[in-house]
């Protein structure tokens, strides 16, 4: 099992807003992506966040994840 620091949390809240939760504490349904560029690309290709959050996820959230990863490294 991976440590939380190795994961990025994406949340769907009660207002149907989808956002990246770096605090890991936001209310709502959460889905995790491994904190590396390859995992983000695979998640985007297979649209895994839509499956995990049980709703349609706009591709822009994957772009935000890629941008976040590039800023961290």
GIGIBEL-V144944 format. One line per field, one symbol per residue. ss: DSSP state (a for helix, b for strand, c for the rest). psi: psi as a letter, one per 20 degrees, with the letter a starting at -180 (. if undefined). burial: # if it has 16 or more other C-alpha atoms within 10 Angstrom, else .. A space follows every 10 residues. Layout:
BEGIN
ss->???
psi->???
burial->???
END
This chain:
BEGIN
ss->cccaaabbbb bbcccccbbb bcccccccbb bbbbccaaaa aaaaaacaaa aaacccccca aaaaaaaaaa aac
psi->pqqhijqppp qoahjkpprp niijiqqrpq qqppmqhghg gghggjlhhh ghilrppqih hhhggggggh hh.
burial->......#### ##.....### #..#.#.#.# #######..# ..##..#### .##...#... ##..##.... ...
END
